[in-house]
Amino acid sequence: MAGGKATCIDILVAIVVPPLGVFLKHGCGHEFWICLLLTFLGYIPGIIYTVYAITKY
């Protein structure tokens, strides 16, 4: 998780439990709360945002 690159494990965790993937990468910041909200509203939007959040930074 160092160097700003997403590994295969990061993507796998993001698909299984989207908020956990963001939490492990960014901590409990605004990215986590956005992901948690999107996951509650729909599982697929949560996954999409999680993959975006962990690959962007």
PDBQT receptor file of N, H, CA, C and O in Angstrom, charges set to zero:
ATOM      1  N   MET A   1       0.815  -1.188   0.000  1.00  0.00    +0.000 N 
ATOM      2  CA  MET A   1       0.000   0.000   0.000  1.00  0.00    +0.000 C 
ATOM      3  C   MET A   1       0.857   1.249   0.000  1.00  0.00    +0.000 C 
ATOM      4  O   MET A   1       0.340   2.361   0.105  1.00  0.00    +0.000 OA
ATOM      5  N   ALA A   2       2.129   1.077  -0.114  1.00  0.00    +0.000 N 
ATOM      6  H   ALA A   2       2.549   0.174  -0.200  1.00  0.00    +0.000 HD
ATOM      7  CA  ALA A   2       3.015   2.228  -0.161  1.00  0.00    +0.000 C 
ATOM      8  C   ALA A   2       3.217   2.643  -1.610  1.00  0.00    +0.000 C 
ATOM      9  O   ALA A   2       3.074   1.831  -2.525  1.00  0.00    +0.000 OA
ATOM     10  N   GLY A   3       3.543   3.886  -1.806  1.00  0.00    +0.000 N 
ATOM     11  H   GLY A   3       3.659   4.545  -1.062  1.00  0.00    +0.000 HD
ATOM     12  CA  GLY A   3       3.828   4.363  -3.141  1.00  0.00    +0.000 C 
ATOM     13  C   GLY A   3       2.613   4.809  -3.920  1.00  0.00    +0.000 C 
ATOM     14  O   GLY A   3       2.754   5.219  -5.072  1.00  0.00    +0.000 OA
ATOM     15  N   GLY A   4       1.438   4.748  -3.351  1.00  0.00    +0.000 N 
ATOM     16  H   GLY A   4       1.324   4.415  -2.415  1.00  0.00    +0.000 HD
ATOM     17  CA  GLY A   4       0.247   5.240  -4.024  1.00  0.00    +0.000 C 
ATOM     18  C   GLY A   4      -0.298   4.315  -5.088  1.00  0.00    +0.000 C 
ATOM     19  O   GLY A   4      -1.148   4.725  -5.879  1.00  0.00    +0.000 OA
ATOM     20  N   LYS A   5       0.165   3.077  -5.132  1.00  0.00    +0.000 N 
ATOM     21  H   LYS A   5       0.856   2.744  -4.490  1.00  0.00    +0.000 HD
ATOM     22  CA  LYS A   5      -0.327   2.140  -6.127  1.00  0.00    +0.000 C 
ATOM     23  C   LYS A   5      -1.243   1.122  -5.463  1.00  0.00    +0.000 C 
ATOM     24  O   LYS A   5      -0.989   0.678  -4.343  1.00  0.00    +0.000 OA
ATOM     25  N   ALA A   6      -2.294   0.763  -6.155  1.00  0.00    +0.000 N 
ATOM     26  H   ALA A   6      -2.501   1.124  -7.065  1.00  0.00    +0.000 HD
ATOM     27  CA  ALA A   6      -3.231  -0.226  -5.631  1.00  0.00    +0.000 C 
ATOM     28  C   ALA A   6      -2.747  -1.614  -6.023  1.00  0.00    +0.000 C 
ATOM     29  O   ALA A   6      -2.422  -1.863  -7.184  1.00  0.00    +0.000 OA
ATOM     30  N   THR A   7      -2.701  -2.501  -5.064  1.00  0.00    +0.000 N 
ATOM     31  H   THR A   7      -2.964  -2.299  -4.121  1.00  0.00    +0.000 HD
ATOM     32  CA  THR A   7      -2.303  -3.868  -5.342  1.00  0.00    +0.000 C 
ATOM     33  C   THR A   7      -3.545  -4.716  -5.613  1.00  0.00    +0.000 C 
ATOM     34  O   THR A   7      -4.676  -4.248  -5.479  1.00  0.00    +0.000 OA
ATOM     35  N   CYS A   8      -3.318  -5.930  -5.983  1.00  0.00    +0.000 N 
ATOM     36  H   CYS A   8      -2.400  -6.310  -6.092  1.00  0.00    +0.000 HD
ATOM     37  CA  CYS A   8      -4.422  -6.851  -6.243  1.00  0.00    +0.000 C 
ATOM     38  C   CYS A   8      -5.226  -7.100  -4.962  1.00  0.00    +0.000 C 
ATOM     39  O   CYS A   8      -6.449  -7.234  -5.008  1.00  0.00    +0.000 OA
ATOM     40  N   ILE A   9      -4.536  -7.162  -3.829  1.00  0.00    +0.000 N 
ATOM     41  H   ILE A   9      -3.543  -7.054  -3.792  1.00  0.00    +0.000 HD
ATOM     42  CA  ILE A   9      -5.222  -7.366  -2.540  1.00  0.00    +0.000 C 
ATOM     43  C   ILE A   9      -6.119  -6.167  -2.235  1.00  0.00    +0.000 C 
ATOM     44  O   ILE A   9      -7.239  -6.343  -1.755  1.00  0.00    +0.000 OA
ATOM     45  N   ASP A  10      -5.642  -4.954  -2.508  1.00  0.00    +0.000 N 
ATOM     46  H   ASP A  10      -4.733  -4.811  -2.898  1.00  0.00    +0.000 HD
ATOM     47  CA  ASP A  10      -6.458  -3.755  -2.279  1.00  0.00    +0.000 C 
ATOM     48  C   ASP A  10      -7.747  -3.801  -3.095  1.00  0.00    +0.000 C 
ATOM     49  O   ASP A  10      -8.822  -3.495  -2.580  1.00  0.00    +0.000 OA
ATOM     50  N   ILE A  11      -7.641  -4.177  -4.342  1.00  0.00    +0.000 N 
ATOM     51  H   ILE A  11      -6.767  -4.426  -4.760  1.00  0.00    +0.000 HD
ATOM     52  CA  ILE A  11      -8.813  -4.235  -5.212  1.00  0.00    +0.000 C 
ATOM     53  C   ILE A  11      -9.765  -5.339  -4.747  1.00  0.00    +0.000 C 
ATOM     54  O   ILE A  11     -10.982  -5.154  -4.765  1.00  0.00    +0.000 OA
ATOM     55  N   LEU A  12      -9.221  -6.473  -4.335  1.00  0.00    +0.000 N 
ATOM     56  H   LEU A  12      -8.233  -6.623  -4.321  1.00  0.00    +0.000 HD
ATOM     57  CA  LEU A  12     -10.058  -7.574  -3.858  1.00  0.00    +0.000 C 
ATOM     58  C   LEU A  12     -10.827  -7.180  -2.599  1.00  0.00    +0.000 C 
ATOM     59  O   LEU A  12     -12.019  -7.464  -2.488  1.00  0.00    +0.000 OA
ATOM     60  N   VAL A  13     -10.154  -6.528  -1.653  1.00  0.00    +0.000 N 
ATOM     61  H   VAL A  13      -9.186  -6.297  -1.744  1.00  0.00    +0.000 HD
ATOM     62  CA  VAL A  13     -10.829  -6.049  -0.436  1.00  0.00    +0.000 C 
ATOM     63  C   VAL A  13     -11.877  -5.005  -0.801  1.00  0.00    +0.000 C 
ATOM     64  O   VAL A  13     -12.951  -4.966  -0.201  1.00  0.00    +0.000 OA
ATOM     65  N   ALA A  14     -11.572  -4.160  -1.781  1.00  0.00    +0.000 N 
ATOM     66  H   ALA A  14     -10.699  -4.191  -2.268  1.00  0.00    +0.000 HD
ATOM     67  CA  ALA A  14     -12.521  -3.132  -2.206  1.00  0.00    +0.000 C 
ATOM     68  C   ALA A  14     -13.794  -3.742  -2.785  1.00  0.00    +0.000 C 
ATOM     69  O   ALA A  14     -14.876  -3.180  -2.618  1.00  0.00    +0.000 OA
ATOM     70  N   ILE A  15     -13.680  -4.862  -3.452  1.00  0.00    +0.000 N 
ATOM     71  H   ILE A  15     -12.801  -5.318  -3.588  1.00  0.00    +0.000 HD
ATOM     72  CA  ILE A  15     -14.858  -5.496  -4.034  1.00  0.00    +0.000 C 
ATOM     73  C   ILE A  15     -15.676  -6.210  -2.960  1.00  0.00    +0.000 C 
ATOM     74  O   ILE A  15     -16.906  -6.175  -2.997  1.00  0.00    +0.000 OA
ATOM     75  N   VAL A  16     -15.008  -6.856  -2.009  1.00  0.00    +0.000 N 
ATOM     76  H   VAL A  16     -14.009  -6.885  -1.980  1.00  0.00    +0.000 HD
ATOM     77  CA  VAL A  16     -15.720  -7.618  -0.980  1.00  0.00    +0.000 C 
ATOM     78  C   VAL A  16     -16.366  -6.688   0.042  1.00  0.00    +0.000 C 
ATOM     79  O   VAL A  16     -17.557  -6.811   0.327  1.00  0.00    +0.000 OA
ATOM     80  N   VAL A  17     -15.587  -5.760   0.594  1.00  0.00    +0.000 N 
ATOM     81  H   VAL A  17     -14.620  -5.660   0.362  1.00  0.00    +0.000 HD
ATOM     82  CA  VAL A  17     -16.080  -4.824   1.623  1.00  0.00    +0.000 C 
ATOM     83  C   VAL A  17     -15.555  -3.429   1.269  1.00  0.00    +0.000 C 
ATOM     84  O   VAL A  17     -14.476  -3.043   1.718  1.00  0.00    +0.000 OA
ATOM     85  N   PRO A  18     -16.314  -2.668   0.464  1.00  0.00    +0.000 N 
ATOM     86  CA  PRO A  18     -15.812  -1.382  -0.021  1.00  0.00    +0.000 C 
ATOM     87  C   PRO A  18     -15.338  -0.400   1.060  1.00  0.00    +0.000 C 
ATOM     88  O   PRO A  18     -14.259   0.171   0.898  1.00  0.00    +0.000 OA
ATOM     89  N   PRO A  19     -16.075  -0.173   2.147  1.00  0.00    +0.000 N 
ATOM     90  CA  PRO A  19     -15.572   0.787   3.137  1.00  0.00    +0.000 C 
ATOM     91  C   PRO A  19     -14.265   0.350   3.797  1.00  0.00    +0.000 C 
ATOM     92  O   PRO A  19     -13.444   1.194   4.156  1.00  0.00    +0.000 OA
ATOM     93  N   LEU A  20     -14.065  -0.945   3.957  1.00  0.00    +0.000 N 
ATOM     94  H   LEU A  20     -14.731  -1.630   3.665  1.00  0.00    +0.000 HD
ATOM     95  CA  LEU A  20     -12.824  -1.432   4.549  1.00  0.00    +0.000 C 
ATOM     96  C   LEU A  20     -11.639  -1.149   3.639  1.00  0.00    +0.000 C 
ATOM     97  O   LEU A  20     -10.559  -0.809   4.120  1.00  0.00    +0.000 OA
ATOM     98  N   GLY A  21     -11.826  -1.284   2.341  1.00  0.00    +0.000 N 
ATOM     99  H   GLY A  21     -12.704  -1.561   1.950  1.00  0.00    +0.000 HD
ATOM    100  CA  GLY A  21     -10.757  -0.973   1.398  1.00  0.00    +0.000 C 
ATOM    101  C   GLY A  21     -10.321   0.472   1.482  1.00  0.00    +0.000 C 
ATOM    102  O   GLY A  21      -9.125   0.764   1.448  1.00  0.00    +0.000 OA
ATOM    103  N   VAL A  22     -11.273   1.377   1.590  1.00  0.00    +0.000 N 
ATOM    104  H   VAL A  22     -12.244   1.139   1.618  1.00  0.00    +0.000 HD
ATOM    105  CA  VAL A  22     -10.946   2.800   1.709  1.00  0.00    +0.000 C 
ATOM    106  C   VAL A  22     -10.329   3.088   3.070  1.00  0.00    +0.000 C 
ATOM    107  O   VAL A  22      -9.389   3.878   3.163  1.00  0.00    +0.000 OA
ATOM    108  N   PHE A  23     -10.835   2.469   4.118  1.00  0.00    +0.000 N 
ATOM    109  H   PHE A  23     -11.599   1.828   4.043  1.00  0.00    +0.000 HD
ATOM    110  CA  PHE A  23     -10.299   2.682   5.456  1.00  0.00    +0.000 C 
ATOM    111  C   PHE A  23      -8.841   2.249   5.549  1.00  0.00    +0.000 C 
ATOM    112  O   PHE A  23      -8.025   2.944   6.154  1.00  0.00    +0.000 OA
ATOM    113  N   LEU A  24      -8.515   1.122   4.961  1.00  0.00    +0.000 N 
ATOM    114  H   LEU A  24      -9.179   0.558   4.469  1.00  0.00    +0.000 HD
ATOM    115  CA  LEU A  24      -7.143   0.639   5.009  1.00  0.00    +0.000 C 
ATOM    116  C   LEU A  24      -6.194   1.534   4.226  1.00  0.00    +0.000 C 
ATOM    117  O   LEU A  24      -5.015   1.635   4.567  1.00  0.00    +0.000 OA
ATOM    118  N   LYS A  25      -6.690   2.177   3.192  1.00  0.00    +0.000 N 
ATOM    119  H   LYS A  25      -7.647   2.095   2.915  1.00  0.00    +0.000 HD
ATOM    120  CA  LYS A  25      -5.847   3.033   2.351  1.00  0.00    +0.000 C 
ATOM    121  C   LYS A  25      -5.770   4.463   2.859  1.00  0.00    +0.000 C 
ATOM    122  O   LYS A  25      -4.695   5.062   2.838  1.00  0.00    +0.000 OA
ATOM    123  N   HIS A  26      -6.899   5.032   3.321  1.00  0.00    +0.000 N 
ATOM    124  H   HIS A  26      -7.772   4.546   3.338  1.00  0.00    +0.000 HD
ATOM    125  CA  HIS A  26      -6.962   6.458   3.660  1.00  0.00    +0.000 C 
ATOM    126  C   HIS A  26      -7.275   6.743   5.117  1.00  0.00    +0.000 C 
ATOM    127  O   HIS A  26      -7.191   7.895   5.541  1.00  0.00    +0.000 OA
ATOM    128  N   GLY A  27      -7.626   5.753   5.884  1.00  0.00    +0.000 N 
ATOM    129  H   GLY A  27      -7.694   4.817   5.540  1.00  0.00    +0.000 HD
ATOM    130  CA  GLY A  27      -8.016   6.007   7.267  1.00  0.00    +0.000 C 
ATOM    131  C   GLY A  27      -9.463   6.453   7.337  1.00  0.00    +0.000 C 
ATOM    132  O   GLY A  27     -10.249   6.198   6.425  1.00  0.00    +0.000 OA
ATOM    133  N   CYS A  28      -9.808   7.122   8.429  1.00  0.00    +0.000 N 
ATOM    134  H   CYS A  28      -9.169   7.330   9.171  1.00  0.00    +0.000 HD
ATOM    135  CA  CYS A  28     -11.199   7.503   8.669  1.00  0.00    +0.000 C 
ATOM    136  C   CYS A  28     -11.455   8.949   8.232  1.00  0.00    +0.000 C 
ATOM    137  O   CYS A  28     -12.003   9.745   8.995  1.00  0.00    +0.000 OA
ATOM    138  N   GLY A  29     -11.060   9.279   7.016  1.00  0.00    +0.000 N 
ATOM    139  H   GLY A  29     -10.615   8.633   6.397  1.00  0.00    +0.000 HD
ATOM    140  CA  GLY A  29     -11.259  10.620   6.484  1.00  0.00    +0.000 C 
ATOM    141  C   GLY A  29     -12.559  10.722   5.707  1.00  0.00    +0.000 C 
ATOM    142  O   GLY A  29     -13.442   9.872   5.817  1.00  0.00    +0.000 OA
ATOM    143  N   HIS A  30     -12.653  11.788   4.917  1.00  0.00    +0.000 N 
ATOM    144  H   HIS A  30     -11.935  12.479   4.827  1.00  0.00    +0.000 HD
ATOM    145  CA  HIS A  30     -13.897  12.002   4.178  1.00  0.00    +0.000 C 
ATOM    146  C   HIS A  30     -14.110  10.952   3.092  1.00  0.00    +0.000 C 
ATOM    147  O   HIS A  30     -15.253  10.674   2.729  1.00  0.00    +0.000 OA
ATOM    148  N   GLU A  31     -13.027  10.358   2.560  1.00  0.00    +0.000 N 
ATOM    149  H   GLU A  31     -12.098  10.584   2.855  1.00  0.00    +0.000 HD
ATOM    150  CA  GLU A  31     -13.186   9.302   1.566  1.00  0.00    +0.000 C 
ATOM    151  C   GLU A  31     -13.939   8.106   2.147  1.00  0.00    +0.000 C 
ATOM    152  O   GLU A  31     -14.786   7.509   1.482  1.00  0.00    +0.000 OA
ATOM    153  N   PHE A  32     -13.618   7.765   3.399  1.00  0.00    +0.000 N 
ATOM    154  H   PHE A  32     -12.930   8.250   3.939  1.00  0.00    +0.000 HD
ATOM    155  CA  PHE A  32     -14.284   6.644   4.057  1.00  0.00    +0.000 C 
ATOM    156  C   PHE A  32     -15.768   6.900   4.220  1.00  0.00    +0.000 C 
ATOM    157  O   PHE A  32     -16.578   6.015   3.945  1.00  0.00    +0.000 OA
ATOM    158  N   TRP A  33     -16.142   8.092   4.662  1.00  0.00    +0.000 N 
ATOM    159  H   TRP A  33     -15.484   8.811   4.885  1.00  0.00    +0.000 HD
ATOM    160  CA  TRP A  33     -17.563   8.389   4.913  1.00  0.00    +0.000 C 
ATOM    161  C   TRP A  33     -18.353   8.462   3.614  1.00  0.00    +0.000 C 
ATOM    162  O   TRP A  33     -19.514   8.056   3.572  1.00  0.00    +0.000 OA
ATOM    163  N   ILE A  34     -17.734   8.975   2.550  1.00  0.00    +0.000 N 
ATOM    164  H   ILE A  34     -16.790   9.304   2.583  1.00  0.00    +0.000 HD
ATOM    165  CA  ILE A  34     -18.408   8.985   1.251  1.00  0.00    +0.000 C 
ATOM    166  C   ILE A  34     -18.639   7.557   0.780  1.00  0.00    +0.000 C 
ATOM    167  O   ILE A  34     -19.718   7.221   0.294  1.00  0.00    +0.000 OA
ATOM    168  N   CYS A  35     -17.623   6.725   0.928  1.00  0.00    +0.000 N 
ATOM    169  H   CYS A  35     -16.746   6.998   1.323  1.00  0.00    +0.000 HD
ATOM    170  CA  CYS A  35     -17.751   5.327   0.520  1.00  0.00    +0.000 C 
ATOM    171  C   CYS A  35     -18.807   4.599   1.336  1.00  0.00    +0.000 C 
ATOM    172  O   CYS A  35     -19.589   3.822   0.788  1.00  0.00    +0.000 OA
ATOM    173  N   LEU A  36     -18.836   4.844   2.636  1.00  0.00    +0.000 N 
ATOM    174  H   LEU A  36     -18.201   5.475   3.081  1.00  0.00    +0.000 HD
ATOM    175  CA  LEU A  36     -19.828   4.196   3.490  1.00  0.00    +0.000 C 
ATOM    176  C   LEU A  36     -21.245   4.604   3.077  1.00  0.00    +0.000 C 
ATOM    177  O   LEU A  36     -22.138   3.760   3.006  1.00  0.00    +0.000 OA
ATOM    178  N   LEU A  37     -21.448   5.869   2.809  1.00  0.00    +0.000 N 
ATOM    179  H   LEU A  37     -20.722   6.555   2.867  1.00  0.00    +0.000 HD
ATOM    180  CA  LEU A  37     -22.756   6.352   2.365  1.00  0.00    +0.000 C 
ATOM    181  C   LEU A  37     -23.151   5.731   1.026  1.00  0.00    +0.000 C 
ATOM    182  O   LEU A  37     -24.282   5.274   0.858  1.00  0.00    +0.000 OA
ATOM    183  N   LEU A  38     -22.221   5.716   0.077  1.00  0.00    +0.000 N 
ATOM    184  H   LEU A  38     -21.302   6.087   0.213  1.00  0.00    +0.000 HD
ATOM    185  CA  LEU A  38     -22.529   5.126  -1.225  1.00  0.00    +0.000 C 
ATOM    186  C   LEU A  38     -22.800   3.630  -1.123  1.00  0.00    +0.000 C 
ATOM    187  O   LEU A  38     -23.631   3.101  -1.861  1.00  0.00    +0.000 OA
ATOM    188  N   THR A  39     -22.115   2.949  -0.226  1.00  0.00    +0.000 N 
ATOM    189  H   THR A  39     -21.439   3.379   0.374  1.00  0.00    +0.000 HD
ATOM    190  CA  THR A  39     -22.342   1.524  -0.051  1.00  0.00    +0.000 C 
ATOM    191  C   THR A  39     -23.717   1.260   0.553  1.00  0.00    +0.000 C 
ATOM    192  O   THR A  39     -24.384   0.294   0.181  1.00  0.00    +0.000 OA
ATOM    193  N   PHE A  40     -24.144   2.112   1.479  1.00  0.00    +0.000 N 
ATOM    194  H   PHE A  40     -23.603   2.897   1.781  1.00  0.00    +0.000 HD
ATOM    195  CA  PHE A  40     -25.494   1.962   2.037  1.00  0.00    +0.000 C 
ATOM    196  C   PHE A  40     -26.563   2.242   0.986  1.00  0.00    +0.000 C 
ATOM    197  O   PHE A  40     -27.613   1.600   0.983  1.00  0.00    +0.000 OA
ATOM    198  N   LEU A  41     -26.303   3.193   0.096  1.00  0.00    +0.000 N 
ATOM    199  H   LEU A  41     -25.450   3.714   0.098  1.00  0.00    +0.000 HD
ATOM    200  CA  LEU A  41     -27.272   3.525  -0.945  1.00  0.00    +0.000 C 
ATOM    201  C   LEU A  41     -27.315   2.472  -2.044  1.00  0.00    +0.000 C 
ATOM    202  O   LEU A  41     -28.347   2.275  -2.685  1.00  0.00    +0.000 OA
ATOM    203  N   GLY A  42     -26.211   1.808  -2.254  1.00  0.00    +0.000 N 
ATOM    204  H   GLY A  42     -25.373   1.968  -1.734  1.00  0.00    +0.000 HD
ATOM    205  CA  GLY A  42     -26.142   0.753  -3.265  1.00  0.00    +0.000 C 
ATOM    206  C   GLY A  42     -24.755   0.158  -3.269  1.00  0.00    +0.000 C 
ATOM    207  O   GLY A  42     -23.761   0.883  -3.207  1.00  0.00    +0.000 OA
ATOM    208  N   TYR A  43     -24.683  -1.135  -3.339  1.00  0.00    +0.000 N 
ATOM    209  H   TYR A  43     -25.490  -1.723  -3.388  1.00  0.00    +0.000 HD
ATOM    210  CA  TYR A  43     -23.395  -1.823  -3.236  1.00  0.00    +0.000 C 
ATOM    211  C   TYR A  43     -22.474  -1.477  -4.414  1.00  0.00    +0.000 C 
ATOM    212  O   TYR A  43     -21.277  -1.265  -4.220  1.00  0.00    +0.000 OA
ATOM    213  N   ILE A  44     -23.021  -1.420  -5.617  1.00  0.00    +0.000 N 
ATOM    214  H   ILE A  44     -23.993  -1.593  -5.775  1.00  0.00    +0.000 HD
ATOM    215  CA  ILE A  44     -22.218  -1.147  -6.810  1.00  0.00    +0.000 C 
ATOM    216  C   ILE A  44     -21.619   0.257  -6.788  1.00  0.00    +0.000 C 
ATOM    217  O   ILE A  44     -20.433   0.391  -7.090  1.00  0.00    +0.000 OA
ATOM    218  N   PRO A  45     -22.369   1.322  -6.448  1.00  0.00    +0.000 N 
ATOM    219  CA  PRO A  45     -21.729   2.643  -6.350  1.00  0.00    +0.000 C 
ATOM    220  C   PRO A  45     -20.608   2.679  -5.312  1.00  0.00    +0.000 C 
ATOM    221  O   PRO A  45     -19.615   3.383  -5.495  1.00  0.00    +0.000 OA
ATOM    222  N   GLY A  46     -20.762   1.928  -4.233  1.00  0.00    +0.000 N 
ATOM    223  H   GLY A  46     -21.568   1.356  -4.084  1.00  0.00    +0.000 HD
ATOM    224  CA  GLY A  46     -19.706   1.854  -3.228  1.00  0.00    +0.000 C 
ATOM    225  C   GLY A  46     -18.445   1.222  -3.778  1.00  0.00    +0.000 C 
ATOM    226  O   GLY A  46     -17.339   1.682  -3.495  1.00  0.00    +0.000 OA
ATOM    227  N   ILE A  47     -18.605   0.174  -4.560  1.00  0.00    +0.000 N 
ATOM    228  H   ILE A  47     -19.503  -0.200  -4.791  1.00  0.00    +0.000 HD
ATOM    229  CA  ILE A  47     -17.450  -0.483  -5.176  1.00  0.00    +0.000 C 
ATOM    230  C   ILE A  47     -16.774   0.447  -6.176  1.00  0.00    +0.000 C 
ATOM    231  O   ILE A  47     -15.547   0.553  -6.195  1.00  0.00    +0.000 OA
ATOM    232  N   ILE A  48     -17.551   1.110  -6.993  1.00  0.00    +0.000 N 
ATOM    233  H   ILE A  48     -18.547   1.024  -6.977  1.00  0.00    +0.000 HD
ATOM    234  CA  ILE A  48     -16.987   2.011  -8.002  1.00  0.00    +0.000 C 
ATOM    235  C   ILE A  48     -16.197   3.128  -7.335  1.00  0.00    +0.000 C 
ATOM    236  O   ILE A  48     -15.076   3.427  -7.747  1.00  0.00    +0.000 OA
ATOM    237  N   TYR A  49     -16.773   3.744  -6.309  1.00  0.00    +0.000 N 
ATOM    238  H   TYR A  49     -17.683   3.500  -5.975  1.00  0.00    +0.000 HD
ATOM    239  CA  TYR A  49     -16.063   4.821  -5.618  1.00  0.00    +0.000 C 
ATOM    240  C   TYR A  49     -14.813   4.306  -4.913  1.00  0.00    +0.000 C 
ATOM    241  O   TYR A  49     -13.788   4.988  -4.908  1.00  0.00    +0.000 OA
ATOM    242  N   THR A  50     -14.876   3.122  -4.321  1.00  0.00    +0.000 N 
ATOM    243  H   THR A  50     -15.709   2.568  -4.325  1.00  0.00    +0.000 HD
ATOM    244  CA  THR A  50     -13.725   2.572  -3.622  1.00  0.00    +0.000 C 
ATOM    245  C   THR A  50     -12.572   2.324  -4.576  1.00  0.00    +0.000 C 
ATOM    246  O   THR A  50     -11.431   2.679  -4.280  1.00  0.00    +0.000 OA
ATOM    247  N   VAL A  51     -12.861   1.721  -5.711  1.00  0.00    +0.000 N 
ATOM    248  H   VAL A  51     -13.787   1.433  -5.951  1.00  0.00    +0.000 HD
ATOM    249  CA  VAL A  51     -11.796   1.480  -6.691  1.00  0.00    +0.000 C 
ATOM    250  C   VAL A  51     -11.216   2.803  -7.171  1.00  0.00    +0.000 C 
ATOM    251  O   VAL A  51     -10.003   2.928  -7.341  1.00  0.00    +0.000 OA
ATOM    252  N   TYR A  52     -12.074   3.780  -7.389  1.00  0.00    +0.000 N 
ATOM    253  H   TYR A  52     -13.059   3.678  -7.251  1.00  0.00    +0.000 HD
ATOM    254  CA  TYR A  52     -11.592   5.109  -7.785  1.00  0.00    +0.000 C 
ATOM    255  C   TYR A  52     -10.723   5.732  -6.700  1.00  0.00    +0.000 C 
ATOM    256  O   TYR A  52      -9.667   6.291  -6.998  1.00  0.00    +0.000 OA
ATOM    257  N   ALA A  53     -11.155   5.641  -5.450  1.00  0.00    +0.000 N 
ATOM    258  H   ALA A  53     -12.012   5.187  -5.208  1.00  0.00    +0.000 HD
ATOM    259  CA  ALA A  53     -10.434   6.293  -4.351  1.00  0.00    +0.000 C 
ATOM    260  C   ALA A  53      -9.086   5.641  -4.090  1.00  0.00    +0.000 C 
ATOM    261  O   ALA A  53      -8.123   6.341  -3.775  1.00  0.00    +0.000 OA
ATOM    262  N   ILE A  54      -8.989   4.334  -4.211  1.00  0.00    +0.000 N 
ATOM    263  H   ILE A  54      -9.771   3.766  -4.467  1.00  0.00    +0.000 HD
ATOM    264  CA  ILE A  54      -7.704   3.709  -3.902  1.00  0.00    +0.000 C 
ATOM    265  C   ILE A  54      -6.747   3.716  -5.086  1.00  0.00    +0.000 C 
ATOM    266  O   ILE A  54      -5.541   3.563  -4.890  1.00  0.00    +0.000 OA
ATOM    267  N   THR A  55      -7.245   3.888  -6.310  1.00  0.00    +0.000 N 
ATOM    268  H   THR A  55      -8.225   4.012  -6.469  1.00  0.00    +0.000 HD
ATOM    269  CA  THR A  55      -6.334   3.966  -7.451  1.00  0.00    +0.000 C 
ATOM    270  C   THR A  55      -5.955   5.397  -7.787  1.00  0.00    +0.000 C 
ATOM    271  O   THR A  55      -4.930   5.617  -8.433  1.00  0.00    +0.000 OA
ATOM    272  N   LYS A  56      -6.735   6.365  -7.378  1.00  0.00    +0.000 N 
ATOM    273  H   LYS A  56      -7.568   6.186  -6.853  1.00  0.00    +0.000 HD
ATOM    274  CA  LYS A  56      -6.440   7.760  -7.704  1.00  0.00    +0.000 C 
ATOM    275  C   LYS A  56      -5.253   8.284  -6.911  1.00  0.00    +0.000 C 
ATOM    276  O   LYS A  56      -4.410   8.990  -7.465  1.00  0.00    +0.000 OA
ATOM    277  N   TYR A  57      -5.169   7.957  -5.636  1.00  0.00    +0.000 N 
ATOM    278  H   TYR A  57      -5.854   7.383  -5.186  1.00  0.00    +0.000 HD
ATOM    279  CA  TYR A  57      -4.134   8.528  -4.786  1.00  0.00    +0.000 C 
ATOM    280  C   TYR A  57      -2.950   7.616  -4.644  1.00  0.00    +0.000 C 
ATOM    281  O   TYR A  57      -1.988   7.956  -3.955  1.00  0.00    +0.000 OA
TER     282      TYR A  57
